[in-house]
């Protein structure tokens, strides 16, 4: 019995410890995305990539590297639009893969 009580106390202590060290975020959802929830991720990414720091954080690479990657593999990822649906552009497909 005392062993299970000790285990329960250890678990409680662990979760209390983790609560103390959680990362404090400036905001959970970027204000641009929150205000424009109906926009596609790619449009939001273009807006967020205005600064180098946000671009690297969002794309996980520099803007130049992302553009080079899009240029290299884009032709292999291109799809054709149909009457039933609009295809996802190659640059957006790459972004989805990276995210």
PyMOL CGO cylinders between C-alpha atoms (Angstrom):
from pymol import cmd
from pymol.cgo import CYLINDER

trace = [
    CYLINDER, 0.00, 0.00, 0.00, 2.67, 2.51, 0.92, 0.3, 1, 1, 1, 1, 1, 1,
    CYLINDER, 2.67, 2.51, 0.92, 4.50, 1.84, -2.33, 0.3, 1, 1, 1, 1, 1, 1,
    CYLINDER, 4.50, 1.84, -2.33, 1.48, 2.85, -4.44, 0.3, 1, 1, 1, 1, 1, 1,
    CYLINDER, 1.48, 2.85, -4.44, 1.01, 5.97, -2.29, 0.3, 1, 1, 1, 1, 1, 1,
    CYLINDER, 1.01, 5.97, -2.29, 4.63, 6.85, -2.91, 0.3, 1, 1, 1, 1, 1, 1,
    CYLINDER, 4.63, 6.85, -2.91, 4.17, 6.33, -6.65, 0.3, 1, 1, 1, 1, 1, 1,
    CYLINDER, 4.17, 6.33, -6.65, 1.11, 8.57, -6.67, 0.3, 1, 1, 1, 1, 1, 1,
    CYLINDER, 1.11, 8.57, -6.67, 2.99, 11.28, -4.77, 0.3, 1, 1, 1, 1, 1, 1,
    CYLINDER, 2.99, 11.28, -4.77, 5.88, 11.02, -7.23, 0.3, 1, 1, 1, 1, 1, 1,
    CYLINDER, 5.88, 11.02, -7.23, 3.50, 11.45, -10.15, 0.3, 1, 1, 1, 1, 1, 1,
    CYLINDER, 3.50, 11.45, -10.15, 1.83, 14.46, -8.54, 0.3, 1, 1, 1, 1, 1, 1,
    CYLINDER, 1.83, 14.46, -8.54, 5.22, 16.00, -7.78, 0.3, 1, 1, 1, 1, 1, 1,
    CYLINDER, 5.22, 16.00, -7.78, 6.34, 15.46, -11.36, 0.3, 1, 1, 1, 1, 1, 1,
    CYLINDER, 6.34, 15.46, -11.36, 3.29, 17.19, -12.84, 0.3, 1, 1, 1, 1, 1, 1,
    CYLINDER, 3.29, 17.19, -12.84, 3.61, 20.10, -10.41, 0.3, 1, 1, 1, 1, 1, 1,
    CYLINDER, 3.61, 20.10, -10.41, 7.27, 20.45, -11.40, 0.3, 1, 1, 1, 1, 1, 1,
    CYLINDER, 7.27, 20.45, -11.40, 6.35, 20.49, -15.10, 0.3, 1, 1, 1, 1, 1, 1,
    CYLINDER, 6.35, 20.49, -15.10, 3.72, 23.16, -14.50, 0.3, 1, 1, 1, 1, 1, 1,
    CYLINDER, 3.72, 23.16, -14.50, 6.38, 25.47, -13.06, 0.3, 1, 1, 1, 1, 1, 1,
    CYLINDER, 6.38, 25.47, -13.06, 8.63, 25.20, -16.11, 0.3, 1, 1, 1, 1, 1, 1,
    CYLINDER, 8.63, 25.20, -16.11, 6.15, 25.67, -18.93, 0.3, 1, 1, 1, 1, 1, 1,
    CYLINDER, 6.15, 25.67, -18.93, 7.19, 28.09, -21.63, 0.3, 1, 1, 1, 1, 1, 1,
    CYLINDER, 7.19, 28.09, -21.63, 5.46, 31.43, -21.37, 0.3, 1, 1, 1, 1, 1, 1,
    CYLINDER, 5.46, 31.43, -21.37, 4.34, 32.39, -24.85, 0.3, 1, 1, 1, 1, 1, 1,
    CYLINDER, 4.34, 32.39, -24.85, 3.71, 35.90, -26.11, 0.3, 1, 1, 1, 1, 1, 1,
    CYLINDER, 3.71, 35.90, -26.11, 0.52, 34.63, -27.74, 0.3, 1, 1, 1, 1, 1, 1,
    CYLINDER, 0.52, 34.63, -27.74, -0.70, 31.16, -28.64, 0.3, 1, 1, 1, 1, 1, 1,
    CYLINDER, -0.70, 31.16, -28.64, -1.96, 32.05, -32.09, 0.3, 1, 1, 1, 1, 1, 1,
    CYLINDER, -1.96, 32.05, -32.09, -0.35, 34.78, -34.16, 0.3, 1, 1, 1, 1, 1, 1,
    CYLINDER, -0.35, 34.78, -34.16, -2.79, 37.72, -34.37, 0.3, 1, 1, 1, 1, 1, 1,
    CYLINDER, -2.79, 37.72, -34.37, -2.75, 37.67, -38.17, 0.3, 1, 1, 1, 1, 1, 1,
    CYLINDER, -2.75, 37.67, -38.17, -3.85, 34.03, -38.26, 0.3, 1, 1, 1, 1, 1, 1,
    CYLINDER, -3.85, 34.03, -38.26, -6.46, 34.60, -35.55, 0.3, 1, 1, 1, 1, 1, 1,
    CYLINDER, -6.46, 34.60, -35.55, -8.01, 37.51, -37.46, 0.3, 1, 1, 1, 1, 1, 1,
    CYLINDER, -8.01, 37.51, -37.46, -7.95, 35.68, -40.79, 0.3, 1, 1, 1, 1, 1, 1,
    CYLINDER, -7.95, 35.68, -40.79, -8.83, 32.12, -39.86, 0.3, 1, 1, 1, 1, 1, 1,
    CYLINDER, -8.83, 32.12, -39.86, -10.55, 31.53, -43.18, 0.3, 1, 1, 1, 1, 1, 1,
    CYLINDER, -10.55, 31.53, -43.18, -7.38, 32.20, -45.20, 0.3, 1, 1, 1, 1, 1, 1,
    CYLINDER, -7.38, 32.20, -45.20, -5.18, 29.40, -46.37, 0.3, 1, 1, 1, 1, 1, 1,
    CYLINDER, -5.18, 29.40, -46.37, -1.94, 28.60, -44.60, 0.3, 1, 1, 1, 1, 1, 1,
    CYLINDER, -1.94, 28.60, -44.60, 0.08, 29.67, -47.61, 0.3, 1, 1, 1, 1, 1, 1,
    CYLINDER, 0.08, 29.67, -47.61, -1.37, 33.19, -47.61, 0.3, 1, 1, 1, 1, 1, 1,
    CYLINDER, -1.37, 33.19, -47.61, -0.66, 33.50, -43.90, 0.3, 1, 1, 1, 1, 1, 1,
    CYLINDER, -0.66, 33.50, -43.90, 2.89, 32.22, -44.47, 0.3, 1, 1, 1, 1, 1, 1,
    CYLINDER, 2.89, 32.22, -44.47, 3.53, 34.87, -47.10, 0.3, 1, 1, 1, 1, 1, 1,
    CYLINDER, 3.53, 34.87, -47.10, 2.28, 37.56, -44.72, 0.3, 1, 1, 1, 1, 1, 1,
    CYLINDER, 2.28, 37.56, -44.72, 4.34, 36.23, -41.81, 0.3, 1, 1, 1, 1, 1, 1,
    CYLINDER, 4.34, 36.23, -41.81, 7.49, 35.95, -43.92, 0.3, 1, 1, 1, 1, 1, 1,
    CYLINDER, 7.49, 35.95, -43.92, 7.85, 39.71, -44.20, 0.3, 1, 1, 1, 1, 1, 1,
    CYLINDER, 7.85, 39.71, -44.20, 10.63, 39.67, -41.59, 0.3, 1, 1, 1, 1, 1, 1,
    CYLINDER, 10.63, 39.67, -41.59, 13.63, 37.34, -41.70, 0.3, 1, 1, 1, 1, 1, 1,
    CYLINDER, 13.63, 37.34, -41.70, 13.17, 36.11, -38.14, 0.3, 1, 1, 1, 1, 1, 1,
    CYLINDER, 13.17, 36.11, -38.14, 9.53, 35.14, -38.64, 0.3, 1, 1, 1, 1, 1, 1,
    CYLINDER, 9.53, 35.14, -38.64, 10.35, 33.65, -42.03, 0.3, 1, 1, 1, 1, 1, 1,
    CYLINDER, 10.35, 33.65, -42.03, 12.98, 31.36, -40.55, 0.3, 1, 1, 1, 1, 1, 1,
    CYLINDER, 12.98, 31.36, -40.55, 10.65, 30.43, -37.67, 0.3, 1, 1, 1, 1, 1, 1,
    CYLINDER, 10.65, 30.43, -37.67, 7.75, 29.65, -40.02, 0.3, 1, 1, 1, 1, 1, 1,
    CYLINDER, 7.75, 29.65, -40.02, 9.54, 27.98, -42.94, 0.3, 1, 1, 1, 1, 1, 1,
    CYLINDER, 9.54, 27.98, -42.94, 12.32, 26.56, -40.77, 0.3, 1, 1, 1, 1, 1, 1,
    CYLINDER, 12.32, 26.56, -40.77, 14.77, 27.88, -43.35, 0.3, 1, 1, 1, 1, 1, 1,
    CYLINDER, 14.77, 27.88, -43.35, 15.65, 31.21, -44.92, 0.3, 1, 1, 1, 1, 1, 1,
    CYLINDER, 15.65, 31.21, -44.92, 13.32, 32.68, -47.51, 0.3, 1, 1, 1, 1, 1, 1,
    CYLINDER, 13.32, 32.68, -47.51, 15.97, 32.29, -50.22, 0.3, 1, 1, 1, 1, 1, 1,
    CYLINDER, 15.97, 32.29, -50.22, 16.46, 28.61, -49.39, 0.3, 1, 1, 1, 1, 1, 1,
    CYLINDER, 16.46, 28.61, -49.39, 12.69, 28.02, -49.49, 0.3, 1, 1, 1, 1, 1, 1,
    CYLINDER, 12.69, 28.02, -49.49, 12.43, 29.73, -52.87, 0.3, 1, 1, 1, 1, 1, 1,
    CYLINDER, 12.43, 29.73, -52.87, 15.32, 27.65, -54.22, 0.3, 1, 1, 1, 1, 1, 1,
    CYLINDER, 15.32, 27.65, -54.22, 13.70, 24.47, -52.91, 0.3, 1, 1, 1, 1, 1, 1,
    CYLINDER, 13.70, 24.47, -52.91, 10.39, 25.47, -54.53, 0.3, 1, 1, 1, 1, 1, 1,
    CYLINDER, 10.39, 25.47, -54.53, 12.15, 26.13, -57.82, 0.3, 1, 1, 1, 1, 1, 1,
    CYLINDER, 12.15, 26.13, -57.82, 13.92, 22.75, -57.75, 0.3, 1, 1, 1, 1, 1, 1,
    CYLINDER, 13.92, 22.75, -57.75, 11.07, 20.42, -56.75, 0.3, 1, 1, 1, 1, 1, 1,
    CYLINDER, 11.07, 20.42, -56.75, 8.07, 22.51, -57.77, 0.3, 1, 1, 1, 1, 1, 1,
    CYLINDER, 8.07, 22.51, -57.77, 7.75, 21.06, -61.29, 0.3, 1, 1, 1, 1, 1, 1,
    CYLINDER, 7.75, 21.06, -61.29, 7.55, 17.54, -59.84, 0.3, 1, 1, 1, 1, 1, 1,
    CYLINDER, 7.55, 17.54, -59.84, 4.75, 18.51, -57.45, 0.3, 1, 1, 1, 1, 1, 1,
    CYLINDER, 4.75, 18.51, -57.45, 2.54, 20.49, -59.83, 0.3, 1, 1, 1, 1, 1, 1,
    CYLINDER, 2.54, 20.49, -59.83, -0.97, 19.15, -60.32, 0.3, 1, 1, 1, 1, 1, 1,
    CYLINDER, -0.97, 19.15, -60.32, -3.70, 20.19, -62.73, 0.3, 1, 1, 1, 1, 1, 1,
    CYLINDER, -3.70, 20.19, -62.73, -6.96, 21.82, -61.66, 0.3, 1, 1, 1, 1, 1, 1,
    CYLINDER, -6.96, 21.82, -61.66, -10.10, 19.85, -62.43, 0.3, 1, 1, 1, 1, 1, 1,
    CYLINDER, -10.10, 19.85, -62.43, -13.77, 20.75, -62.63, 0.3, 1, 1, 1, 1, 1, 1,
    CYLINDER, -13.77, 20.75, -62.63, -14.27, 19.16, -59.22, 0.3, 1, 1, 1, 1, 1, 1,
    CYLINDER, -14.27, 19.16, -59.22, -11.50, 20.85, -57.25, 0.3, 1, 1, 1, 1, 1, 1,
    CYLINDER, -11.50, 20.85, -57.25, -8.72, 23.36, -57.33, 0.3, 1, 1, 1, 1, 1, 1,
    CYLINDER, -8.72, 23.36, -57.33, -5.30, 21.82, -56.80, 0.3, 1, 1, 1, 1, 1, 1,
    CYLINDER, -5.30, 21.82, -56.80, -2.88, 22.89, -54.10, 0.3, 1, 1, 1, 1, 1, 1,
    CYLINDER, -2.88, 22.89, -54.10, 0.03, 24.86, -55.63, 0.3, 1, 1, 1, 1, 1, 1,
    CYLINDER, 0.03, 24.86, -55.63, 3.49, 23.29, -55.43, 0.3, 1, 1, 1, 1, 1, 1,
    CYLINDER, 3.49, 23.29, -55.43, 4.88, 26.03, -53.18, 0.3, 1, 1, 1, 1, 1, 1,
    CYLINDER, 4.88, 26.03, -53.18, 2.02, 25.44, -50.73, 0.3, 1, 1, 1, 1, 1, 1,
    CYLINDER, 2.02, 25.44, -50.73, 2.51, 21.67, -50.85, 0.3, 1, 1, 1, 1, 1, 1,
    CYLINDER, 2.51, 21.67, -50.85, 6.17, 22.16, -49.90, 0.3, 1, 1, 1, 1, 1, 1,
    CYLINDER, 6.17, 22.16, -49.90, 5.17, 24.44, -47.04, 0.3, 1, 1, 1, 1, 1, 1,
    CYLINDER, 5.17, 24.44, -47.04, 2.68, 21.88, -45.73, 0.3, 1, 1, 1, 1, 1, 1,
    CYLINDER, 2.68, 21.88, -45.73, 5.39, 19.22, -45.84, 0.3, 1, 1, 1, 1, 1, 1,
    CYLINDER, 5.39, 19.22, -45.84, 7.82, 21.44, -43.95, 0.3, 1, 1, 1, 1, 1, 1,
    CYLINDER, 7.82, 21.44, -43.95, 5.29, 22.42, -41.30, 0.3, 1, 1, 1, 1, 1, 1,
]
cmd.load_cgo(trace, "trace")
